Amino acid sequence: MSARIALVPDTAESARGERLAALLEETSPAARRARVEAASRPVLPALEPLLPDGRLPKGVVVEVLDASLLLAVAAGPAAASTSVWTAIVGWPEAGLAAARAYGLPWERTVLADTPGEHCAEVASVLADACETIILLPTGQPVPRQLARLEQRLRTTGATILTPSTWPGTAELCLTTSGAVWSGVGDGHGSLQHRTVTARCSGRGRATRPREVRLLLPDEQGCVSAAAPVSAESRPGAAAADVGVAALA
């Protein structure tokens, strides 16, 4: 008479293996990238080095204190998907021709030029249909309206871009400095492009500021990366060279 001996699986060891596999999957680069993409929208390639994770976060307010940079930021999500809509609220002076050059399609852009004291309420309603809202607050929204609007953004995932200092809580602040136009000679010529240094600061991963040099606009009216500044052309470089030579 013979007997069979069956191995009893180690259920505890198996469970540990499954948990480890799940943890590795959760922390893998692919899983992290998927989470970033779910919580953000793409931007134009030249702007990727400026933003955390190279994308525009969803559900937040972003101050963009340069009109050209604001239109370029807004154009990224709309250019990446034919289902993305953009709203411009309370900013009738926005350059629609410039927006079109950056890639913002007119046929998917909603205009609300004069919302008056109801700008926060208008933006809250548009957050249901528009992924990106360019909002210039008219008047001074009360804290309760701002809190309700910011909560609405977190619920819908819409992003507000504002060309002014936001009276509530802004996630990011984008600015430009050192603007230099090219193309104008001694009293003649035509403007070709503008070179600026763009800077991003803010909360979370943006607490460490980022800076990039941009052509904004470039010769095609869009945005592209500018050539890096050479060491010889940096302010104070000549004086530094003299000091080094004196020590030699």
Disulfide bonds with the S-S distance in Angstrom:
none
